[in-house]
Amino acid sequence: MKEFDYIIIGGGCAGLSLAYELEINDKLKDKTLAIIENRPEYKRDKTWSFWKVFDHNFEDCVIKSWNNFSINTSEGFHKLSSSSFPYQSINSEKFYKKINSKISSNPNVSFFKNLKELNSKNSLIFNSIFEYKKDKSKLWQHFQGIEIETSKNIFDDEIINLMDFNCDQKNDVHFFYTLPFNKNKALIETTWLSNLEDQSLMDYDLQLENYIKNNLGIKSYKINFIEKGAIPLFYPSLKNDDKTVNIGSAGGMTRLSTGYTFLNIQEHSKYIVENIDQIKKINEYNMGKKYHFLDKIFLKVLKKHPEKMPRIFFEMFKVSSNSVIKFLSNKSNIFEDIKIISRMPKLIFIKALFN
Ligand SMILES: Cc1cc2nc3c(=O)[nH]c(=O)nc-3n(C[C@H](O)[C@H](O)[C@H](O)COP(=O)(O)OP(=O)(O)OC[C@H]3O[C@@H](n4cnc5c(N)ncnc54)[C@H](O)[C@@H]3O)c2cc1C
């Protein structure tokens, strides 16, 4: 059986980001890499969006960048702008194509369908897959998005709507998210923060149809693309050791209060490659203990008081836009943290801290 210096299990966002980072930093000139990926083909399956708080390798895969954002609740509409940190969306198909064409020219990189095809005894393994047990106590961000195209120009493509809470919450947290790629094309998502047990929240097609018709006032459109997913808002129980490093969602790269993962994966990949010969140092990495702590409290409040979340998000976005963006992108300083925390309802957060 073949042996490799490095094995990446799962050639998705984290696996391919790491492979690309290894390749562009010449770490695969005299080392071999096997990527284990079982999908039959790479095609557009996701749209990764985030605030660009640092430069990344995939500017050429960006569909669009925006400087204006809004949030709506029954209490009103709040608009924010930031020229320092644009919000970007990446087309996963372009991302997969770019990376696969770069790494396929290196004879030291090979793809396999199953780890059993290799002898992995002496390899350093980067794992991006993990299985979840169904559990009522676990929170997920689950959603479906459709990219729609209209015959007339109806969207304002200068501004995205991050959260529109003007919809049925059904005792959970529910909002719509609209990314207008141009004046007649937008990705519209229905998003829930809840456990995954309640099937009545999952009639996503109907939710989208009603929202587009009744809230956006759009009568006719065609659907170009559908994406569906569930992001765990809890950390996996996987542990790193001196042979295996977990990456991506499996490596705890999801920010639990937001579901944002893409840019954290990029930062993690860079860190791994910079320290590729020091496994101990690689295993010291974390996204920021402060955010682990704050998100844990935030999610306790969310579970106990879902009805308060539209207001809590609305208040959070009233802080200066750069502060809130940095906070949500794990880049805030202590003064920005205090600004955000001071807008939260004190009593329920203090209670959550002690429960
Ligand atoms: C639809 C969707 C939209 C998202 N949008 C955003 C966003 O806008 N912004 C953001 O920051 N985050 C977003 N996320 C969250 C996160 O960025 C993505 O889930 C991201 O893809 C996580 O990367 P990953 O490498 O951990 O997992 P994946 O990208 O899912 O990669 C895992 C890979 O492992 C492969 N695999 C699975 N099982 C096996 C097996 N047994 N053998 C071999 N291969 C296997 C899969 O085919 C896949 O390619 C989104 C998630 C989803 C699902």
The ligand as a Gaussian input file, in Angstrom:
#p B3LYP/6-31G(d) Opt

LIG

0 1
 C      -24.567000      25.195000       2.268000
 C      -23.571000      25.793000       3.212000
 C      -23.305000      27.161000       3.133000
 C      -22.371000      27.723000       4.018000
 N      -22.133000      29.066000       3.939000
 C      -21.183000      29.621000       4.735000
 C      -20.886000      30.999000       4.632000
 O      -21.552000      31.742000       3.907000
 N      -19.867000      31.509000       5.369000
 C      -19.125000      30.729000       6.219000
 O      -18.185000      31.220000       6.826000
 N      -19.431000      29.418000       6.369000
 C      -20.427000      28.845000       5.666000
 N      -20.729000      27.513000       5.791000
 C      -20.029000      26.757000       6.865000
 C      -18.657000      26.237000       6.432000
 O      -17.875000      27.267000       5.885000
 C      -18.777000      25.128000       5.409000
 O      -19.525000      24.077000       5.944000
 C      -17.416000      24.606000       4.966000
 O      -17.627000      23.870000       3.813000
 C      -16.742000      23.769000       6.048000
 O      -15.578000      23.210000       5.526000
 P      -15.110000      21.746000       5.910000
 O      -13.911000      21.462000       5.113000
 O      -15.059000      21.628000       7.378000
 O      -16.309000      20.808000       5.449000
 P      -16.697000      20.445000       3.957000
 O      -16.474000      21.610000       3.061000
 O      -18.058000      19.878000       4.024000
 O      -15.644000      19.324000       3.552000
 C      -15.722000      18.003000       3.998000
 C      -15.410000      17.115000       2.803000
 O      -15.325000      15.768000       3.228000
 C      -15.940000      14.943000       2.253000
 N      -16.335000      13.719000       2.955000
 C      -17.342000      13.566000       3.857000
 N      -17.368000      12.297000       4.313000
 C      -16.380000      11.640000       3.689000
 C      -15.887000      10.297000       3.763000
 N      -16.433000       9.395000       4.577000
 N      -14.849000       9.962000       2.985000
 C      -14.256000      10.886000       2.159000
 N      -14.664000      12.162000       2.062000
 C      -15.714000      12.544000       2.821000
 C      -17.097000      15.773000       1.735000
 O      -17.498000      15.346000       0.451000
 C      -16.487000      17.165000       1.716000
 O      -15.898000      17.480000       0.478000
 C      -21.681000      26.918000       4.975000
 C      -22.018000      25.561000       5.060000
 C      -22.954000      25.019000       4.205000
 C      -23.283000      23.549000       4.367000

